[in-house]
């Protein structure tokens, strides 16, 4: 039986480039080589696509067994297709499915998904719309509220509004959000560019930092809360994993606490009541559906320590995929080990693609 040819795409132009490399290392290590022929494909920080052994050099791993594939030039889709990056044509070198582990902008935000849709390739994870909504925190939270999902109060604005004079925005933040507050780039993940502001001076500095990563900023009400996470898997009938809790080593779960600290604790399962677990799982599946997600997503929550109210914080459509990341760890605790999780995600990608192929694209 012929193996399924899987292109694992990683790297990218966002601030989460290094996290993507870590995710790719884990996927390439865990994927069943008896079932899949794997084509590693990297996107450099400059946006250049490279394949085969060159791509594994970016990971810093052993590249002796990687197929030698001609590298693609940046900005040339035809060349990319010839280098398998977008090839869906018949033949021994055709790619059957793409497994993107490109976190953040230019990978998780719908841009890569749109490229793969145009190429007619099955791919793991959410489609264009869900990816775009999941990346833009302000629009995502607007959708949550429209569907009755509680989320912390927020204010969002663009760089141009801030530069024209921010006294009005500062007054709005002070009256509607208050201090302390979280300031984030609207389109970024892994806590890159995120700050907690306790005063006016810290707010201004935090906004300036966030604007280095995105032209849109979101300022959220800070809640004294426990950080709860739940993984979701599926297409039309998604299911939720067991629930976990993050106990960060720092004041909040920032980049340092996520990736550089040995003191951050991951509690699986989370010490919650049965009713709280059920509520989180139900809300996770609902958030997944209202954003029109498919394949996978990790849904993050706040559990207010004072009121015990549960808020949806955000949905990550390409969550961290290292062996110690919460998404695969939650599924492992749910009885689905990492290699089998990869199998299931690939199957879901092909299933969705086959469904879409049956849709009409023209009027006869």
Phi, psi and omega per residue, in radians:
X1 nan 2.272 -3.103
X2 -1.167 2.493 3.106
X3 -1.342 2.633 3.006
X4 -1.337 2.304 -3.110
X5 -1.644 1.991 -3.030
X6 -1.958 2.176 3.023
X7 -1.636 2.058 3.073
X8 -1.697 1.962 -3.061
X9 -1.793 2.290 -3.048
X10 -2.602 3.028 -3.125
X11 1.663 -2.211 3.078
X12 1.838 3.028 -3.004
X13 -1.693 0.121 -3.063
X14 -1.615 3.064 3.069
X15 -1.219 -0.096 3.135
X16 -1.768 0.359 -3.106
X17 -0.949 -0.856 -3.087
X18 -1.138 -0.620 3.112
X19 -1.153 -0.659 3.093
X20 -1.088 -0.711 3.113
X21 -1.073 -0.725 3.127
X22 -1.120 -0.716 3.097
X23 -1.097 -0.746 -3.113
X24 -1.117 -0.712 3.110
X25 -0.987 -0.748 -3.114
X26 -1.205 -0.753 3.130
X27 -1.112 -0.792 -3.122
X28 -1.137 -0.506 3.103
X29 -1.336 -0.686 -3.002
X30 -1.537 -0.421 -3.035
X31 -1.105 2.452 -3.060
X32 -1.306 1.841 -3.107
X33 -1.249 -0.248 3.060
X34 -1.329 -0.384 -3.128
X35 -1.815 -0.429 -3.001
X36 -2.264 2.410 2.849
X37 -1.574 2.180 -3.006
X38 -1.866 2.254 3.063
X39 -1.971 1.818 3.101
X40 -1.301 2.346 3.137
X41 -2.352 2.107 -3.114
X42 -1.893 2.599 2.984
X43 -2.023 2.100 -3.100
X44 -1.257 2.984 3.094
X45 -1.056 -0.433 -3.137
X46 -1.549 -0.059 3.127
X47 1.621 0.179 3.133
X48 -1.492 2.311 3.122
X49 -1.530 2.290 3.067
X50 -2.330 2.613 -3.024
X51 -2.293 3.017 3.052
X52 1.047 -2.396 -3.050
X53 -1.125 -0.594 3.124
X54 -1.079 -0.670 -3.125
X55 -1.189 -0.644 3.129
X56 -1.241 -0.453 3.048
X57 -1.098 -0.570 3.101
X58 -1.126 -0.526 3.118
X59 -1.413 -0.292 -3.127
X60 1.325 0.386 -3.110
X61 -1.895 -3.026 3.119
X62 -1.262 2.136 -3.084
X63 -2.019 0.262 -3.025
X64 -1.179 -0.525 -3.084
X65 -1.667 -0.012 -3.114
X66 -1.293 2.462 3.109
X67 -1.153 2.507 3.111
X68 -1.490 1.919 -3.114
X69 -2.117 2.351 -3.115
X70 -1.022 2.356 3.136
X71 -1.233 2.631 3.110
X72 -1.642 2.658 3.084
X73 -1.590 2.537 -3.127
X74 -1.076 2.312 3.020
X75 1.447 0.155 -3.128
X76 -2.071 1.723 -3.075
X77 -1.168 -0.606 3.134
X78 -1.132 -0.797 3.103
X79 -1.080 -0.703 3.121
X80 -1.055 -0.752 -3.137
X81 -1.106 -0.688 3.125
X82 -1.169 -0.397 3.135
X83 -1.709 0.348 3.072
X84 1.349 -0.118 -3.075
X85 -1.057 -0.626 -3.141
X86 -2.186 0.305 -3.025
X87 -1.369 2.130 3.003
X88 -2.119 0.265 -3.115
X89 -1.310 2.804 3.089
X90 -1.193 2.661 3.090
X91 2.364 2.919 -3.040
X92 -1.171 -0.368 -3.128
X93 -1.726 0.097 -3.098
X94 -1.177 2.475 3.055
X95 -1.515 2.244 -3.135
X96 -1.516 -0.603 -3.091
X97 -2.757 2.599 3.136
X98 -1.930 2.360 3.082
X99 -1.988 1.635 -3.136
X100 -1.393 2.273 2.960
X101 -2.203 0.784 3.107
X102 -1.698 1.862 -3.081
X103 -1.507 2.599 3.027
X104 1.444 -2.797 -3.087
X105 -1.117 2.659 -3.115
X106 1.085 0.499 3.121
X107 -2.899 -0.806 -3.112
X108 -1.797 -0.054 -2.971
X109 -1.774 0.194 3.123
X110 1.772 -0.267 -3.111
X111 -1.212 -0.851 3.107
X112 -1.153 -0.672 3.133
X113 -1.088 -0.694 3.098
X114 -1.112 -0.687 3.109
X115 -1.085 -0.756 -3.138
X116 -1.219 -0.611 3.063
X117 -1.079 -0.788 3.139
X118 -1.101 -0.559 3.139
X119 -1.424 -0.140 3.122
X120 1.277 0.541 -3.089
X121 -1.857 2.380 2.969
X122 -1.144 2.544 3.105
X123 -2.601 2.642 -3.121
X124 -1.326 2.412 3.002
X125 1.761 -3.018 -3.037
X126 -1.136 2.729 3.085
X127 -1.423 -2.918 -3.025
X128 -1.095 -0.893 -3.058
X129 -1.124 -0.883 -3.114
X130 -1.098 -0.653 3.121
X131 -1.110 -0.776 -3.138
X132 -1.136 -0.768 3.129
X133 -1.162 -0.680 -3.141
X134 -1.180 -0.423 3.125
X135 -1.449 -0.655 -3.107
X136 -1.516 1.783 -3.029
X137 -1.064 -0.631 -3.115
X138 -1.193 -0.824 3.125
X139 -1.171 -0.669 3.106
X140 -1.017 -0.827 -3.117
X141 -1.193 -0.530 3.059
X142 -1.124 -0.721 3.093
X143 -1.147 -0.741 3.100
X144 -0.965 -0.866 -3.091
X145 -1.101 -0.655 3.141
X146 -1.121 -0.411 -3.129
X147 -1.874 0.277 3.025
X148 1.361 0.307 3.080
X149 -1.624 2.092 -3.117
X150 -1.186 2.387 3.089
X151 -2.515 2.618 -3.094
X152 -1.019 2.614 3.107
X153 -1.027 2.561 -3.095
X154 -2.643 2.789 2.995
X155 -2.285 2.393 3.079
X156 -2.263 2.647 -3.139
X157 -2.779 2.849 -3.120
X158 -1.733 2.884 -3.132
X159 -0.976 -0.753 -3.099
X160 -1.074 -0.677 3.115
X161 -1.127 -0.708 -3.140
X162 -1.160 -0.732 -3.090
X163 -1.243 -0.496 -3.124
X164 -1.240 -0.257 -3.087
X165 2.410 1.981 -2.965
X166 -1.825 0.208 3.135
X167 -1.055 -0.748 3.132
X168 -1.124 -0.693 3.114
X169 -1.164 -0.694 3.128
X170 -1.125 -0.710 3.085
X171 -1.092 -0.733 3.129
X172 -1.095 -0.754 3.130
X173 -1.128 -0.725 -3.119
X174 -1.120 -0.711 -3.068
X175 -1.470 -0.636 -3.060
X176 -1.626 -0.506 -3.057
X177 -1.958 -0.896 -3.134
X178 1.417 3.064 3.105
X179 -1.913 2.549 -0.065
X180 -1.310 2.845 3.112
X181 -2.538 2.769 3.079
X182 -1.745 2.354 3.135
X183 -2.054 2.201 -3.020
X184 -2.414 2.591 2.863
X185 -1.097 2.364 -3.084
X186 -1.158 -0.527 -3.084
X187 -2.106 1.341 3.122
X188 -2.871 2.740 3.129
X189 -2.280 -2.966 3.126
X190 0.968 0.442 3.122
X191 1.075 0.357 3.099
X192 -1.228 2.255 3.104
X193 1.312 0.228 -3.096
X194 -1.660 2.399 3.111
X195 -2.374 2.730 2.992
X196 -1.907 2.078 -3.075
X197 -1.809 2.274 -3.130
X198 -1.882 -0.096 -3.061
X199 -2.709 3.038 3.123
X200 -1.053 -0.822 -3.118
X201 -1.064 -0.746 3.124
X202 -1.173 -0.601 3.105
X203 -1.093 -0.847 -3.128
X204 -1.061 -0.784 3.130
X205 -1.116 -0.665 -3.124
X206 -1.186 -0.697 3.103
X207 -1.125 -0.762 3.133
X208 -1.064 -0.685 3.090
X209 -1.140 -0.804 -3.123
X210 -1.059 -0.641 -3.127
X211 -1.240 -0.201 3.020
X212 -1.261 -0.344 -3.072
X213 -1.917 -0.337 -3.115
X214 -2.742 2.722 3.113
X215 -1.510 0.023 -3.126
X216 -2.291 2.386 -3.075
X217 -2.126 2.543 3.010
X218 -2.152 2.327 3.093
X219 -1.995 2.142 -3.038
X220 -2.039 2.573 3.057
X221 -1.113 2.281 3.092
X222 -1.411 2.257 3.130
X223 -2.016 2.351 3.027
X224 -1.311 1.757 -2.897
X225 -2.514 2.792 2.914
X226 -1.529 2.529 -3.103
X227 -1.748 2.022 -3.030
X228 -2.010 2.479 -3.130
X229 -2.357 2.587 3.130
X230 -2.496 2.380 3.120
X231 -1.689 2.490 3.130
X232 -2.160 2.495 -3.060
X233 -2.462 2.306 3.055
X234 2.437 3.063 3.062
X235 -1.934 -1.593 -3.108
X236 -1.327 -0.488 -3.106
X237 -2.197 1.235 -3.074
X238 -1.198 2.651 3.102
X239 -2.193 2.734 -3.115
X240 -1.848 2.568 3.098
X241 -1.423 -3.108 2.898
X242 -1.076 2.877 -3.059
X243 -1.803 2.426 3.118
X244 -2.088 2.929 3.109
X245 -2.307 2.442 3.046
X246 -1.748 2.221 3.014
X247 -1.997 1.632 -3.015
X248 -1.212 2.662 3.111
X249 -1.392 -0.406 -3.133
X250 -1.794 -3.060 -3.097
X251 -1.056 -0.598 3.010
X252 -2.489 3.017 -3.027
X253 -1.408 1.278 -3.096
X254 -1.527 -3.079 -3.092
X255 -1.022 -0.735 -3.132
X256 -1.064 -0.799 -3.116
X257 -1.165 -0.585 -3.097
X258 -1.276 -0.745 -2.891
X259 -2.141 -0.193 -3.050
X260 -2.175 -0.066 -3.070
X261 -1.885 2.420 3.049
X262 -1.574 -0.035 -3.030
X263 -1.689 -0.258 3.085
X264 -1.151 2.321 -3.125
X265 -1.837 2.443 3.010
X266 -1.966 2.002 -3.109
X267 -1.773 1.966 -3.123
X268 -2.318 2.013 -0.029
X269 -1.330 2.816 3.113
X270 -1.226 2.500 3.094
X271 -1.317 1.404 -3.129
X272 -2.205 2.831 3.036
X273 -1.274 2.823 3.114
X274 -1.040 -0.654 3.131
X275 -1.161 -0.708 3.115
X276 -1.156 -0.732 3.096
X277 -1.034 -0.823 -3.136
X278 -1.073 -0.713 3.141
X279 -1.122 -0.779 3.120
X280 -1.068 -0.792 -3.124
X281 -1.100 -0.742 3.117
X282 -1.113 -0.757 3.136
X283 -1.179 -0.603 3.124
X284 -1.115 -0.806 3.129
X285 -1.139 -0.701 3.130
X286 -1.127 -0.767 3.106
X287 -1.062 -0.725 3.090
X288 -1.003 -0.792 -3.082
X289 -1.262 -0.747 -3.051
X290 -1.185 -0.431 3.045
X291 -1.508 -0.051 -3.131
X292 1.163 0.661 3.121
X293 -1.278 2.773 3.043
X294 -2.527 2.712 3.086
X295 1.405 -1.479 -3.049
X296 -2.559 2.751 2.964
X297 -2.973 2.644 2.973
X298 -1.927 2.263 -3.109
X299 -1.894 2.207 -3.082
X300 -1.844 2.442 -3.053
X301 -2.258 2.781 2.914
X302 -2.004 2.300 3.013
X303 -1.904 1.851 -3.079
X304 -1.043 2.147 -3.106
X305 -1.218 -0.392 -3.115
X306 -1.565 -0.886 -3.051
X307 -1.692 -0.256 -3.060
X308 1.179 0.191 3.077
X309 -1.268 2.539 -3.138
X310 -1.845 2.231 3.124
X311 -2.034 2.466 2.962
X312 -1.398 2.185 3.091
X313 -1.544 -1.022 -3.122
X314 -2.871 2.903 3.055
X315 -2.014 2.298 3.085
X316 -1.884 1.974 -3.035
X317 -1.437 -0.384 2.934
X318 -2.214 1.432 -3.093
X319 -1.226 2.871 3.054
X320 -0.917 2.405 -3.021
X321 -2.190 0.424 3.040
X322 -1.284 2.913 -3.118
X323 -1.101 -0.362 -3.135
X324 -1.882 0.158 3.102
X325 -1.318 2.672 -3.065
X326 -1.128 -0.647 -3.073
X327 -1.026 -1.010 3.120
X328 -1.189 -0.547 -3.140
X329 -1.157 -0.681 3.107
X330 -1.137 -0.653 3.108
X331 -1.277 -0.621 3.061
X332 -1.052 -0.723 3.106
X333 -1.201 -0.344 3.110
X334 -1.576 0.015 3.101
X335 1.741 0.205 3.134
X336 -2.095 1.673 -3.099
X337 -1.095 2.797 -3.062
X338 -0.880 -0.920 -3.126
X339 -1.063 -0.641 3.117
X340 -1.257 -0.537 3.051
X341 -1.096 -0.750 3.087
X342 -1.051 -0.786 3.103
X343 -0.996 -0.805 -3.088
X344 -1.126 -0.718 3.141
X345 -1.140 -0.688 3.094
X346 -1.130 -0.735 3.107
X347 -1.085 -0.731 3.119
X348 -1.111 -0.664 3.127
X349 -1.109 -0.784 -3.132
X350 -1.195 -0.693 3.106
X351 -1.032 -0.825 3.136
X352 -1.107 -0.732 -3.124
X353 -1.089 -0.725 3.134
X354 -1.135 -0.643 3.089
X355 -1.121 -0.753 -3.105
X356 -1.226 -0.531 3.123
X357 -1.108 -0.439 -3.119
X358 -1.439 -0.151 3.126
X359 -1.339 2.559 3.075
X360 -1.332 2.463 3.100
X361 -2.061 0.084 3.100
X362 -2.643 2.805 3.110
X363 -1.677 2.084 -3.112
X364 -1.391 nan nan
